[in-house]
């Protein structure tokens, strides 16, 4: 079960920075057309992510059973939506110290997600990994992502040096079912491969083979994740819609930043995944009818209780421009009792309690302080962290994003703002077909009088 508690976003609790009952009724009434539009798209099969909970996970599960036995390490090569969902699901559903656990405790490969092209990170990884004991899952929806192609070239070269032509046994591809370099490579080299549905964008793809496959190799049953997502799709739409109305209405009233703050290590990376989902889907210059609107709400990540000691001061006494969204877990999977070691009151009041009690008390204390300071806050509460609850949470957040896109009258499923940087990267790295842009970049410059550079 997932509970969305918006009590502390209302004026009765936080004063003028919250919504009145009349505000809320009007916002819900205005927003109902957005709900209807999203549901019409879903009914017409236009929203690919809506179909994912009902897919057949059997091919993924079958491949995972073999891979889980055959390899000591699983390395995901991807970036953005090809990596964030996997990291979030792994943090939530695997042992918190998965890679450090002995093989007999894991009974599945270690998992490494390489989501960047930092040379020190990748070169350092090559120094410690044994390619001959590793399966590499290369993931790109388009099959053309430069960062992922560069990673793959490096690791295929390393594999060839260690295992020769058997390198093909160490690579599995997740990409578009028909197009792109990776699809061509998989066909040419007879690599095992899984499709990313063409109508599912990267940031909505966690419940495809993009993340289901690596999690299945590590022992998380994909059918359980999908069952949770299906429950959200069938019973959680109204919750997702009302949450979207609340987030967007508060943004309209000046809360242009949303802070997602899990009080659970397991949900830490869910905040990272949500950050891409919310930012890339809703941060748009143009509306659906072509007007300049510069829509969006800036997503920020915090972690309780850690960031009570780094960010909470700002949230309590800084600008009134934030909505804080807590993620709370009612029951932790592992108890961790605090022994009664010393009698001094500094420690004595903790003895006999559990760290889960302390963490949730910290959340309630932060919630109370924000409310007393007139800062709107909401709580997403999970009864526990399970594949079903995490699948439901992901589907709910994706639904909420789709509704928010319609509420703001923007396309939540494109990302035109990232294309310019991508094309410039191609040009700067010498990709054919981008010579004119490369020449234009070469000729660009900043007049000496306009340079503002400091050195020391």
C-alpha positions as CSV (number, residue, x, y, z in Angstrom):
1,X,0.0,0.0,0.0
2,X,1.1,3.5,-0.8
3,X,-0.3,6.5,1.0
4,X,0.0,10.1,-0.2
5,X,-0.5,12.6,2.7
6,X,-0.9,16.2,1.6
7,X,-2.2,17.5,4.9
8,X,0.8,19.8,5.4
9,X,0.4,21.5,2.0
10,X,-2.8,23.3,3.1
11,X,-3.3,26.7,4.6
12,X,-4.9,25.2,7.7
13,X,-1.5,23.8,8.5
14,X,1.1,26.1,6.9
15,X,-0.7,29.4,6.5
16,X,-0.6,31.6,3.4
17,X,1.9,29.4,1.6
18,X,-0.5,26.5,1.5
19,X,-3.7,25.9,-0.4
20,X,-7.2,26.7,1.0
21,X,-10.0,24.2,0.5
22,X,-11.5,26.6,-2.1
23,X,-8.1,26.8,-3.9
24,X,-7.9,23.0,-3.9
25,X,-11.5,22.5,-5.2
26,X,-10.9,25.0,-8.0
27,X,-7.5,23.4,-9.0
28,X,-9.1,19.9,-9.1
29,X,-11.9,21.1,-11.2
30,X,-9.6,22.9,-13.7
31,X,-7.4,19.9,-13.9
32,X,-10.0,17.3,-14.6
33,X,-9.7,17.9,-18.4
34,X,-6.0,17.1,-18.1
35,X,-6.9,13.8,-16.4
36,X,-9.4,13.0,-19.1
37,X,-6.8,13.7,-21.9
38,X,-4.2,11.5,-20.4
39,X,-6.7,8.7,-19.9
40,X,-7.9,9.1,-23.5
41,X,-4.3,8.7,-24.7
42,X,-3.9,5.6,-22.6
43,X,-7.1,4.0,-23.8
44,X,-6.0,4.7,-27.4
45,X,-2.7,3.0,-26.8
46,X,-0.7,6.3,-27.2
47,X,1.1,6.1,-23.9
48,X,3.5,3.2,-24.1
49,X,4.5,3.2,-20.4
50,X,0.9,2.5,-19.5
51,X,1.1,-0.9,-21.2
52,X,4.3,-2.0,-19.5
53,X,2.8,-3.5,-16.3
54,X,1.0,-6.1,-18.4
55,X,3.9,-7.3,-20.5
56,X,5.1,-10.9,-20.4
57,X,8.4,-11.0,-18.3
58,X,9.1,-14.7,-19.1
59,X,11.9,-14.0,-21.7
60,X,13.7,-11.8,-19.3
61,X,13.4,-14.3,-16.4
62,X,14.6,-17.1,-18.6
63,X,17.8,-15.3,-19.7
64,X,18.4,-14.1,-16.1
65,X,18.4,-17.6,-14.7
66,X,21.3,-18.6,-16.9
67,X,23.2,-15.4,-16.6
68,X,22.9,-15.4,-12.9
69,X,24.7,-18.8,-12.8
70,X,27.4,-18.0,-15.4
71,X,28.9,-14.7,-14.3
72,X,30.4,-13.2,-11.2
73,X,29.7,-9.6,-12.2
74,X,27.1,-7.7,-14.2
75,X,28.0,-4.4,-15.6
76,X,25.4,-2.0,-17.0
77,X,26.6,0.4,-19.6
78,X,24.2,3.3,-20.0
79,X,23.4,6.8,-19.2
80,X,20.3,8.8,-18.1
81,X,17.1,6.7,-18.4
82,X,19.3,3.7,-19.3
83,X,20.9,3.7,-15.9
84,X,19.0,5.7,-13.3
85,X,16.1,3.3,-13.0
86,X,18.4,0.3,-12.5
87,X,20.4,2.1,-9.8
88,X,17.2,3.1,-8.0
89,X,15.7,-0.4,-8.2
90,X,18.9,-2.0,-7.1
91,X,19.3,0.3,-4.1
92,X,15.8,-0.4,-3.1
93,X,15.6,-4.2,-3.6
94,X,19.1,-5.7,-3.3
95,X,21.0,-6.1,-0.1
96,X,22.3,-2.7,1.0
97,X,25.9,-4.0,0.7
98,X,25.2,-6.3,-2.2
99,X,28.6,-6.1,-3.9
100,X,30.4,-6.6,-0.6
101,X,28.4,-9.6,0.4
102,X,30.1,-13.1,-0.1
103,X,28.9,-15.1,-3.2
104,X,27.1,-17.6,-1.0
105,X,25.0,-14.8,0.4
106,X,24.2,-13.2,-2.9
107,X,23.9,-16.3,-5.2
108,X,23.9,-13.8,-8.1
109,X,26.4,-11.5,-9.7
110,X,27.7,-8.2,-8.3
111,X,26.1,-5.3,-10.0
112,X,27.9,-2.2,-11.3
113,X,26.2,0.6,-13.1
114,X,28.6,2.8,-15.2
115,X,26.5,5.8,-16.1
116,X,29.2,8.3,-17.2
117,X,32.4,8.6,-19.3
118,X,34.7,10.0,-16.7
119,X,38.1,8.6,-17.7
120,X,39.4,8.0,-14.2
121,X,36.2,6.1,-13.3
122,X,36.3,3.8,-16.3
123,X,40.1,3.3,-16.4
124,X,40.0,2.6,-12.7
125,X,37.2,0.1,-13.2
126,X,39.2,-1.7,-15.8
127,X,42.0,-2.1,-13.2
128,X,39.8,-4.1,-10.8
129,X,37.2,-6.0,-12.9
130,X,37.9,-9.4,-14.5
131,X,36.2,-9.2,-17.9
132,X,36.3,-13.0,-18.4
133,X,33.9,-13.3,-15.4
134,X,31.7,-10.4,-16.3
135,X,28.5,-9.9,-18.3
136,X,28.1,-6.5,-19.9
137,X,24.6,-5.2,-20.5
138,X,24.8,-2.3,-23.0
139,X,21.7,-0.2,-23.0
140,X,20.6,2.6,-25.3
141,X,17.1,3.2,-26.5
142,X,18.3,4.9,-29.7
143,X,21.3,2.6,-30.1
144,X,23.3,5.7,-31.0
145,X,24.3,7.2,-27.6
146,X,27.9,8.4,-27.8
147,X,28.7,7.8,-24.2
148,X,27.4,4.3,-24.3
149,X,29.1,3.5,-27.6
150,X,32.4,4.7,-26.1
151,X,32.0,2.5,-23.0
152,X,31.2,-0.5,-25.1
153,X,34.2,-0.1,-27.4
154,X,36.5,0.0,-24.3
155,X,35.0,-3.1,-22.7
156,X,34.8,-5.1,-25.9
157,X,38.4,-4.4,-26.5
158,X,39.2,-5.5,-23.0
159,X,37.1,-8.7,-23.5
160,X,38.9,-9.5,-26.8
161,X,42.2,-9.3,-25.1
162,X,41.1,-11.7,-22.4
163,X,38.7,-14.2,-24.1
164,X,39.2,-13.5,-27.9
165,X,36.2,-14.3,-30.0
166,X,34.2,-15.5,-27.0
167,X,33.6,-11.8,-26.2
168,X,30.2,-12.2,-27.7
169,X,29.2,-14.5,-24.8
170,X,29.8,-11.6,-22.4
171,X,27.6,-9.0,-24.0
172,X,23.8,-8.6,-24.0
173,X,22.1,-5.6,-25.8
174,X,19.0,-3.7,-24.8
175,X,17.9,-1.2,-27.5
176,X,15.3,-0.3,-30.1
177,X,13.8,-3.5,-31.7
178,X,14.4,-2.4,-35.3
179,X,16.8,0.5,-35.6
180,X,20.2,2.0,-34.5
181,X,23.8,0.9,-34.3
182,X,23.2,-1.4,-31.3
183,X,20.4,-3.3,-33.1
184,X,22.6,-3.7,-36.1
185,X,25.5,-4.9,-33.9
186,X,23.4,-7.4,-32.1
187,X,22.2,-8.9,-35.4
188,X,25.6,-8.9,-37.0
189,X,27.4,-10.4,-34.0
190,X,24.5,-12.7,-33.0
191,X,24.4,-11.1,-29.5
192,X,21.5,-11.8,-27.2
193,X,19.2,-8.7,-27.1
194,X,16.1,-7.3,-25.6
195,X,13.8,-4.6,-27.0
196,X,12.9,-1.2,-25.6
197,X,9.4,-0.5,-27.0
198,X,9.6,2.4,-29.5
199,X,6.7,4.2,-27.8
200,X,8.4,4.2,-24.4
201,X,10.9,7.0,-23.7
202,X,14.1,6.4,-21.8
203,X,13.0,8.0,-18.6
204,X,9.8,6.0,-18.6
205,X,11.7,2.7,-19.4
206,X,12.6,1.3,-15.9
207,X,9.8,-1.3,-16.2
208,X,11.1,-2.6,-19.5
209,X,14.2,-4.8,-20.0
210,X,16.3,-1.7,-19.4
211,X,16.0,-2.3,-15.7
212,X,14.0,-5.5,-15.3
213,X,16.8,-7.5,-16.9
214,X,19.7,-6.5,-14.7
215,X,17.5,-6.7,-11.6
216,X,16.3,-10.2,-12.7
217,X,19.9,-11.4,-13.1
218,X,20.5,-10.3,-9.5
219,X,17.5,-12.3,-8.4
220,X,14.6,-9.8,-8.3
221,X,11.5,-11.4,-10.0
222,X,10.3,-9.1,-12.7
223,X,6.7,-10.3,-12.4
224,X,6.6,-8.9,-8.8
225,X,7.7,-5.5,-10.0
226,X,5.1,-5.5,-12.8
227,X,2.4,-6.7,-10.4
228,X,2.9,-3.6,-8.3
229,X,2.9,-1.4,-11.3
230,X,-0.3,-3.0,-12.5
231,X,-1.9,-2.3,-9.1
232,X,-1.0,1.4,-9.4
233,X,-2.3,1.5,-13.0
234,X,-5.6,0.0,-11.9
235,X,-6.1,1.6,-8.6
236,X,-3.7,4.5,-8.2
237,X,-4.6,6.9,-11.0
238,X,-6.6,9.3,-8.9
239,X,-3.8,9.5,-6.3
240,X,-1.3,10.2,-9.1
241,X,-3.6,12.8,-10.6
242,X,-4.3,14.7,-7.4
243,X,-0.6,14.7,-6.5
244,X,0.1,16.2,-9.9
245,X,-2.5,18.9,-9.3
246,X,-1.0,19.7,-5.9
247,X,2.7,19.9,-7.2
248,X,1.8,22.0,-10.2
249,X,-0.6,24.3,-8.3
250,X,1.9,25.0,-5.6
251,X,4.5,25.6,-8.4
252,X,2.1,28.2,-9.9
253,X,2.0,29.8,-6.5
254,X,5.8,30.2,-6.3
255,X,7.0,26.8,-5.1
256,X,9.2,26.3,-8.2
257,X,11.5,23.7,-6.4
258,X,10.4,20.3,-5.3
259,X,12.7,18.5,-2.8
260,X,12.3,14.8,-2.8
261,X,13.6,13.6,0.6
262,X,13.5,9.9,1.4
263,X,14.0,8.7,5.0
264,X,15.4,5.4,3.8
265,X,18.6,4.4,2.2
266,X,16.7,2.0,0.1
267,X,14.8,4.9,-1.5
268,X,17.8,7.2,-1.9
269,X,18.3,6.6,-5.6
270,X,14.6,6.8,-6.3
271,X,15.0,10.5,-5.7
272,X,17.7,10.6,-8.4
273,X,15.5,8.7,-10.8
274,X,12.5,11.0,-10.1
275,X,14.7,14.0,-10.7
276,X,15.3,13.0,-14.3
277,X,11.6,12.0,-14.8
278,X,10.3,15.3,-13.5
279,X,12.9,17.6,-15.0
280,X,13.2,16.2,-18.5
281,X,9.5,15.6,-18.9
282,X,8.2,19.0,-17.7
283,X,10.9,21.5,-18.2
284,X,9.7,22.9,-21.6
285,X,10.0,26.2,-23.4
286,X,6.9,25.6,-25.6
287,X,3.4,24.6,-24.8
288,X,1.5,22.0,-26.9
289,X,0.0,24.9,-28.9
290,X,3.4,26.5,-29.6
291,X,3.4,29.3,-27.0
292,X,6.5,30.1,-25.0
293,X,5.7,29.1,-21.4
294,X,9.0,28.0,-19.9
295,X,7.2,25.4,-17.8
296,X,8.7,23.2,-15.1
297,X,9.6,22.7,-11.4
298,X,13.2,22.1,-10.4
299,X,13.6,18.8,-8.6
300,X,16.2,18.6,-5.8
301,X,17.3,15.5,-3.9
302,X,17.9,15.3,-0.1
303,X,18.3,12.3,2.2
304,X,17.0,12.0,5.7
305,X,18.4,12.1,8.2
306,X,21.7,13.0,6.6
307,X,20.6,16.3,5.0
308,X,18.9,17.6,8.1
309,X,22.5,18.5,8.9
310,X,23.2,20.1,5.5
311,X,20.0,21.4,3.8
312,X,17.2,21.7,6.4
313,X,18.3,25.1,7.5
314,X,17.6,26.5,4.0
315,X,14.3,24.6,3.8
316,X,13.1,26.0,7.1
317,X,14.3,29.6,6.9
318,X,15.3,30.3,3.3
319,X,13.1,31.5,0.4
320,X,9.5,30.3,0.3
321,X,10.0,28.6,-3.0
322,X,10.0,24.9,-2.1
323,X,7.7,22.0,-1.7
324,X,9.3,19.2,0.3
325,X,8.1,15.6,-0.6
326,X,9.1,13.0,2.0
327,X,9.4,9.3,1.2
328,X,8.8,7.3,4.3
329,X,8.9,3.6,5.1
330,X,6.6,2.3,7.8
331,X,8.3,-1.0,8.4
332,X,12.0,-1.6,7.7
333,X,13.1,-5.0,6.5
334,X,15.9,-5.3,9.0
335,X,15.7,-4.4,12.7
336,X,18.7,-2.8,14.2
337,X,18.2,-2.5,18.0
338,X,20.2,0.1,20.0
339,X,21.7,-1.6,23.1
340,X,21.6,0.1,26.5
341,X,25.3,0.7,26.9
342,X,25.6,3.8,29.0
343,X,23.4,5.4,31.6
344,X,24.0,9.1,30.8
345,X,20.9,10.7,29.4
346,X,22.7,11.6,26.2
347,X,22.6,7.9,25.3
348,X,20.2,6.3,27.8
349,X,17.0,7.5,26.1
350,X,18.1,5.6,22.9
351,X,18.8,2.3,24.6
352,X,16.2,-0.4,23.9
353,X,14.9,1.4,20.8
354,X,15.6,0.6,17.2
355,X,17.4,2.7,14.5
356,X,14.1,2.6,12.5
357,X,12.4,4.3,15.4
358,X,15.1,7.0,15.4
359,X,15.0,7.5,11.6
360,X,11.2,7.9,11.5
361,X,11.3,10.2,14.6
362,X,13.8,12.3,12.7
363,X,11.4,12.5,9.8
364,X,8.5,13.5,12.0
365,X,10.6,16.2,13.6
366,X,11.7,17.6,10.3
367,X,8.1,17.5,9.1
368,X,6.9,19.3,12.2
369,X,9.6,22.0,11.9
370,X,8.8,22.7,8.2
371,X,5.1,22.9,9.0
372,X,5.6,25.3,11.9
373,X,7.7,27.5,9.6
374,X,4.9,27.6,7.0
375,X,6.7,25.3,4.5
376,X,4.4,23.1,2.5
377,X,5.3,19.4,2.7
378,X,3.8,16.1,1.7
379,X,4.6,12.5,2.4
380,X,4.6,9.4,0.2
381,X,4.5,6.5,2.7
382,X,5.2,2.8,1.9
383,X,4.2,0.1,4.2
384,X,7.5,-1.6,3.3
385,X,10.0,-1.8,0.5
386,X,9.1,-4.8,-1.7
387,X,9.2,-5.4,-5.5
388,X,5.5,-4.8,-5.5
389,X,5.6,-1.5,-3.6
390,X,8.5,-0.2,-5.7
391,X,6.8,-1.1,-8.9
392,X,3.7,0.7,-7.7
393,X,5.7,3.8,-6.7
394,X,7.5,4.0,-10.1
395,X,4.2,3.6,-12.0
396,X,2.5,6.2,-9.8
397,X,5.3,8.8,-10.3
398,X,5.2,8.2,-14.1
399,X,1.4,8.7,-14.1
400,X,1.8,11.8,-12.0
401,X,4.3,13.2,-14.5
402,X,2.0,12.5,-17.5
403,X,-0.8,14.3,-15.7
404,X,1.5,17.2,-14.8
405,X,2.5,17.5,-18.5
406,X,-1.2,18.0,-19.5
407,X,-1.8,20.3,-16.5
408,X,1.0,22.5,-17.8
409,X,-0.1,21.9,-21.5
410,X,3.4,20.6,-22.5
411,X,4.7,17.4,-24.1
412,X,5.9,15.3,-21.2
413,X,7.4,12.7,-23.6
414,X,10.0,14.7,-25.6
415,X,13.3,16.4,-24.7
416,X,14.2,19.0,-27.4
417,X,16.4,20.9,-25.0
418,X,19.0,18.2,-24.9
419,X,19.5,17.9,-28.6
420,X,21.7,20.9,-29.1
421,X,24.4,19.7,-26.7
422,X,24.2,16.2,-28.2
423,X,24.8,17.5,-31.8
424,X,27.6,19.8,-30.6
425,X,29.3,16.8,-28.9
426,X,29.1,14.8,-32.2
427,X,30.6,17.8,-34.0
428,X,33.4,18.3,-31.6
429,X,34.3,14.6,-31.6
430,X,34.4,14.6,-35.4
431,X,31.3,12.5,-36.3
432,X,30.6,12.5,-40.0
433,X,27.7,14.6,-41.1
434,X,28.4,17.3,-38.6
435,X,31.2,19.1,-40.3
436,X,29.3,22.4,-40.7
437,X,28.5,22.6,-37.0
438,X,32.1,21.7,-36.1
439,X,33.3,24.6,-38.3
440,X,30.7,27.0,-36.8
441,X,31.9,26.0,-33.3
442,X,35.5,26.5,-34.3
443,X,34.8,30.0,-35.4
444,X,32.9,30.9,-32.3
445,X,34.7,32.9,-29.8
446,X,34.4,35.4,-27.0
447,X,35.8,38.9,-27.4
448,X,38.7,39.5,-25.0
449,X,36.8,42.4,-23.5
450,X,33.9,40.1,-22.7
451,X,35.9,37.3,-21.0
452,X,35.4,36.9,-17.3
453,X,38.0,34.4,-16.1
454,X,39.8,34.3,-12.8
455,X,42.9,32.2,-12.1
456,X,45.0,31.7,-9.0
